[in-house]
Structures are given as structure tokens and as C-alpha cells.
Amino acid sequence: MAGGGEGPTLQFTPTWVVAAVCTLIVAISLAMERALHSGGKYLKKKKQKPLYEALLKVKEELMLLGFISLLLTVFQKRITKICVSPRIMVKWLPCKLNHYDDHLNGEKTAHYSANSVFGGILGPTRRLLAAGGEAQRGYCGKKNKVPLLSVEAFHHLHIFIFVLAIVHVTFCALTIVFGSLKIRQWKKWEDENAKEISEVDEAQTKITHVQEHDFVKDHFWGIGKNYIFMGWLHSFLNQLYGSVCRSDYLTLRLGFISTHCRGNPKFNFYTYMVRALEDDFKRVVGISWYLWIFVVLFMLLNVDGWHAYFWIAFVPFFLLLAVGTKLQHVITQLAHEVAEKHIAIEGELIVQPSDKHFWFGKPKFVLFLIHFILFQNAFEMAFFFWIWVQYGFTSCIMGKVRYIVPRLVIGVFIQVLCSYSTLPLYAIITQMGTNFKKAMFDENIRSGLVGWAQKAKRRKASIDAS
């Protein structure tokens, strides 16, 4: 019945067990698929195409996980039958071997204690669950070698990949939800400004004293070395408590409209900004190939005594502070450009958007950093919860409490700061680039422009051919 020591096969498994397990798995899978499908229909009904595309991205990630799961299942037996010398398996361990001996002794103690109460029930179950691992150890043991990866370790790795993907998608969703709540507070400024534009007398000439403007007073610190230091210090501190105020929003809004749609002063900048953020969000949800490389590198460096899980937590922390400071400093640079050129101007204060204010002259690079920050923070949290559930809080791989607490505090800090400060800053500051985004046009206009461009290309190709 054992089939080579690997436990009963389907030939000797009760049919009601097989039917019950299949029913449960299929029911859960169908429920999830229907939930995603219903969510997609709702977003399409509400004409939320960017969020709908983000949902499709989540489906792609789930499909990728399905392929990973399939490959792990198909190659599990072959990989666990790869036998290697015991000498190469005692180096680069997440835990010292004496912890492994204590773990085995603890399992034996728990086994005998449980048998005294549940002996007839749990004993056979444990033997069945351990049969696969025992079989592979016996297979390699005959060659005086050990398995490259045990069945149990293979199973734990399988679970971790799923936990990582779920936590990443969850954290991204929480970030965009809380960030959107913060951005929604700006809508009243847009509405108030629209009313003011309708009521203003266009024939009336207005003189603006630059130094007395709220935007300049908040961000202009003078000229010289003091300006450089104070400007960066103010940008660093402002991301922690101030973010964007009314004068910032209206000034940046006017700068964008004056550059990209001068003939439409009533342009709804808020709607455009939210639409552009939704377009960018679908890129953040996915797990790109370079992020999987990071996962592999961390698994490689998670060696006992190196405390890689502790030091790596500071990477997204410092990156997030750097991104927030840079975004705030773009506002400072725009204020300085105006203050250094003018004392008084006719009309409203207008800033000049430009790619030169961003790293490498690319506003999109900020999105790449935010994507990396969110993923790395999700990875830290996923790794913590996986270790906690799989091995226990006191496990050697979990580390000491003095390393655990800072990681958790940093993780929560990153999630809160990114949601309530960095993401809203990204949404408005990246509009201060040289070019506008495709979200400038609604979906119908975009489709029309794409169709027109394709027809123009075909017409040009036919003319060249003739």
C-alpha cells in the first residue's frame, strides 16, 4: 500500500476523501475567480479602466504563481532525489546545526507527549506525513549522501512564494487606498479655485509681489550655501508632517495648465492627476523580474550571524526618505526659480515644469523606486509572518527580539509614510515634468487618437509602397 514508502496512493485512498478534497479546492478556486470577475465588471461599469487593468495585472501575477506552483510540484520528486555530499550542506546555513539538533529533540519530546494522549489517532498520521521525507533520506542515505532539498523544505518554500505575492498585492492596495484618501482632500481646493476663476474679472490686472506669495514664503530660503542646506533640510522635514498645502497645490496646478493647456484655465487638474496615478498603479502591483532577483539574493545572503533580514530593512527606509525629500525639493526648486528671477509679476505666480528637477531627468524613475520600496517592505513583512507561522516566534531563523522589533517598526513606518505623504507627493510632483501623461485625455479621445495614428501609418505605408 505504501507505494515505495511515500504513503498511500489514490488506489488505496477512500473515494470520499478524494471527492471531498477536490470539492473544497475547486469551490475555493471558483469563488476567488468569480470575485475577481465581479470586481472587473464593477470597475468596467464605473469606467475605471486603469484600476481594471491593475486587476488584470493581479490576475497575471496569480497565473504566474500557478505556473511556479506547477513547476515546483512537477520537479519536486526529481529535485529531492538530487543527492550531494554532506560537507557542502553545513555551510551558509540560516541556523546553526546545534539549533537543528534541538529542533529534532523537541519534536521527539512532543511526539511522545502527544502519543500518551492521542497515540492511536496522531501516530499513523505523522508517519504518513513524514513518509515522503524519510523516503528521500533513505534514497540518498544508501549513497552516503543527503538530499539537495528536502520535501519539507520544498513545501515551505512553496508556501513562502504564495505568501510573498499575497502580501505584496495587499500592501500595494492599502497604499493606494490610503493615499487616495489623502489626495481626495485636495478636491475641495480644485472646486474652490474653479469658482474663483468663474467670478474673477478678466479685464482686471493683478500685480503679484513674488516674495509675499505664500508659495514662495514657504519654500524660498535665500541665495547661497545656506539656501542649499536649509532647502534640503526643509524638504526632508516637510515630507514628515506637511506634504502639500493649498498654496502648493494651486501654484503647481497653474504651472501645469500654463505649460500644457494654456487655452483652458478651467482644466480639471485634480481629475487628470488621479487618472494618471491610477495608470501608474497598475505597474506597481506586479512583481517584475528584477524584484524576483532581489528575493533570490536575500535567500542567498540570509546566513546565520549576518543578520541580513535586519540590515536589509533599512534599504526601503532610507530610499523612502530620499524619495520624499527629493519630491519636496522639486517644489523648493520651482519656488527658487521664480523668486530669483522676479520681484513682482503681472498676473498670477507661474512656475515652469521641467524634467531637469528629477533624478536623471526622468520623473518615471521615481515610480521605479516606489515600486521597489513597496515590494521590499512587503517582502520583509511576508518573511516575518511566514517564519512566525511556519517555525514559531522563538525560531533561530527569526532572530533575536532586538532585531525583530526595529524591523516591524520600520515596516509600519514605511507603509504609513508612503501612503499619506510619499504617494500623494508623487501624484502631483511628477506632473511637473516637461511632458504631460496620456491621462490628459479621457478614454474615448485616447482611443480616437490611437486609431487616427494607426490609419496615418497605414496610409503612409501604402503611399511609400506605391
Order of alpha helices (4+ residues) and beta strands (2+ residues): alpha-alpha-beta-alpha-beta-alpha-alpha-beta-alpha-alpha-alpha-alpha-alpha-alpha-alpha-beta-alpha-alpha-alpha-alpha
